[in-house]
Every structure is written in structure tokens, then in C-alpha cells.
Amino acid sequence: MLLALPLGVASYAASQVLLVVGAMICGRSLDALAGMVYETGDERRDGAYTILYTISNIGAAVPAIAGAIAVAAGYHAAFAVGAVAAVAGCVAYVVTEKKFFGPIGAKPDDPVPAAQRNKFVTALVAVVVAAIALIGGLLATGTVTISQFASAMSTAAIFIPVVYLVYIIRSKKTTREEVSRIIGLIPMYVCNCLAMLVWTQSTSIVAIYIEQNIDLNLFGMELSPAFFQTLPGVLAIIFGAIFTALWAKLGSKQPKSPTKMGFGTILWGLGPVFMCLPFMLFAPGVKVSPMWIVGFYALIILGEAFTSPTGYSAANLVAPAAFSTQMMSVWSLSQSTGAGLSILVSPLYAEGSEIPYFLAIGGITIVAGLLVLLATKKLSAKMGLDKA
């Protein structure tokens, strides 16, 4: 709604703050609720998370829709339409919440006494305000540059989820059996971090390659740059629908979670390896077919259709009773870990070194997937999947 108002930078800044606060409050509640609907051992769990994965990617069509509205009536009108759609979604949720979820998730898994909660909220607000003031002051005075700040945040993004995972494991509220299950999930977590490292290449180096080296004419049709932003979402919807039907068809005969994660991670790794081909076959500056990028996205999104819903489903399954939503957040933060790793390895990239750079990232990712694939039986037993 703020972006629909012609208030310039002020409305943009306020909208970003609201988006961040909204994401902080919601967390991964939806993923936690989805897991609560199913009993342990229900083979429909992975299929349910695949449905969620597919639905979430329908939003990939938004850039195309918003862009069309913006061209016809301006960006403020496009954001206004988005605001109306968001309000409609909220109303639909409020109306159907009790019918679909009933008492599920109505109470926190590990409630905090009111007195402690109030103290914690007060301390949290104070820390956030102090952090904003400190960072703002350091940037304003030039004591810290934007580049240094980005590097520091990227490094923190790698370790924050690890620290919180250790906290969950060491908590007195986590039983020994729950600790064992979490440890079995860690190799899959590493795979997802590497997958996110690959994904970050698609939004940086590959995006630059698209702009500079891709012939936007395909079979006589002139493609817009927005096509390559929409393509991953469209592929995710297609692959997600296929896997939803496949897991429902296979039922109890479907592969175990580590098998899906291992195979999917290998596909993620094949993406950057595949991108080595146009660099090998064509000289710098030569315009190449967009089918190279379609092939790249087909590989990594096919991998994502395996790993993303499987990872959330497995994280929900092994989550300790006292940390159901937090465990989903830790898994989700593997995205920030992958992005942090990308910024740390980006100095190794230089124009002309694309082949060894992509081979290294793809090779490491493939090896990680193979190791998880080979350890499927041990990891399944560790995570308690054989009992499920």
C-alpha cells in the first residue's frame, strides 16, 4: 500500500521495514503448521510440502503481471493491485483459519511466562534500536563502508543458523532422541546451503551473462529480460505439480528423504557444470541461444523440486517438540548461509575464469549430493525415518 503512494524514498523505506517486520513475526509458521496436520509416518507429508512449494512459486508470475500494469498505468497502480490482492488473501485466511486448522498451532509449543515475555520483548526492541543507531552512525561517518558492512553481514549469515542449531541441540528441552534426529539432518542442511550457493550464481554471474551474451530472439520471438526472471517460477510450478502427483502415486514406496535430497543436490551441481559449455564453445562477446539458460534453469529447478519441499518436510519431522517453528527457521536460514558463502567465494571469480569457477562450485555440490545419496540408509535410521 505504501508503494502505491507517490511519496518517493520515504514510502519505499517504510515499506521495506514493514516487510522485514512482517517476515520476522510470521517466521516459518506456515511450514510448521503444515507439518502439524500430519502424524509422524504419514507418507503424504512430502507431497504436502511439494504442494506448498508449487503454490509459493505461482508468485513468479507477479513480475510479468505487475510489469504489464506498470506499462499501462504506472508503477503506483501496479503496487495498488498487489496491495488489494494481499488484503484479499488476508481476508480469505481469517475466514477459513478455524475451519482448516482448528486448534492446531493455536498454542505455542514452549510458552514463556508473561513476565519473562514482556522483559524479553522490551530487551529485543532496545537491542534492535541500538543496533540500527550504531550501524547507521558507522555508515554515516564513513567508519564502515557499505562493502565492509555487506561482508560482515554475509559472514554472520553463515554462522547465525549454525549457532542457533547448536543452541537447539544443547537445550535441556531437547531429548537425546531428538538430538540424534537433528544430527542426521545436518548433511542434508549442508546440501541445501550449497544449493543456495548455486542459486546465488544465477542471480549474479549468470544474470550478467544473460544481459551481455544471450540472443533474446527465440524461434522468431523477441524475449524480454523479465522472461528469465519468470522462467524459474514457471518451471518450479511444472516440476512441483509433477512431483506432487508422483509422491502421491508412490505413497509408501517413494524414496527416503536423504535419497531425494542427494539426487536433487546432484542436479543443482550439474547446473553450473552445464554453464561451462557455452563458455567453452563460444568466444567472449558472441551472442548465444537462450536455450543454454533454459537448460541451466531446468537442471537447478528440477533439483529444487527435489530438495526444497523434502528439506522442509524432513526439518519438520525431526524438529524437537519445544522448537518446531524455530527448526523450520533454521532450515530456511540455509538460504542466507548459501548467499553468504557466495559473497565469500565471489572474489575468486574474474572475467575469463568462468569455467574453473563454475566447475569448482558444481563439483563440490555434486560430491555433497553423492555422499548424502550413499549414506541414505544411515541418515534415514539416524533421523528416525525407518520407524516412521
ABEGO torsion letter per residue (X at the ends): XAAABBAEAAAAAAAAAAAAAAAAAAEAAAAAAAAAABBBGBAAAAAAAAAAAAAAAAAAAAAAAAAAAAAAAEAAAAAAAAAAAAAAAAAAAAAAAAAAAEABGABBABBBBAAAAAAAAAAAAAAAAAAAAAAAAAAAAGABBAAAAAAAAAAAAAAAAAAAAAAAAABAABBAAAAAAAAAAAAAAAAAAAAAAAAAAAABAAAAAAAAABBABBGGBBBBAAAAAAAAAAAAAAAAAAAAAAAAAAEAABBBAAAAAAAAAAAAAAAAAAAAAAAAABBBGBBBBAAAAAAAAAAAAAAAAAAAAAAAAAAAAABBAAAAAAAAAAAAAAAAAAAAAAAAAAAABBBGAAAAAAAAAAAAAAAAAAAAAAAAAAAAAAAGAAAX
